[in-house]
Structures are given as C-alpha cells and as structure tokens.
Amino acid sequence: MKKNYELSSVIGTVVTTYTSTYTELKGRQEELVSIEGKISEIKEDIGELKANFKIMEKTLIEINNKLDKVVE
C-alpha cells in the first residue's frame, strides 16, 4: 500500500511539473510570436525609411546641382 502511495505521489509530482512547464513554455511561445510580429513591423518601417532617405538624397543632390548652376 505504501508503494502505491509513493508511486502515486511521484506521478502527481511529475504531472504537476509537466503542467507547470507546459504552461510556462506556452506563455513564452505566445510572447515570442508577439515579438516576431513587432520585428516584422520594424523591418517594414526600416524599409520605408530607406526609401524615404533615398528620395531625400536624390532631392538634395538635385538642389545641390541647381545651387552649383546658380553659383557659376
């Protein structure tokens, strides 16, 4: 009888530990998915910024060329 109780206690501990670990990992997984979404948004923003900087660079070059003509 004592062995059954000990075995039952060990099984209970294993199940409790498994459940706790599973719940914690599930929470971390959800957190990682959220972080991945934010990273994707940041990558999109960086892409837009790169495009905007290219436009600004082109505009500044055009302004510089016009100023050079005025100075000549």
Secondary structure, 3 states (H helix, E strand, C coil): CHHHHHHHHHHHHHHHHHHHHHHHHHHHHHHHHHHHHHHHHHHHHHHHHHHHHHHHHHHHHHHHHHHHHHHC
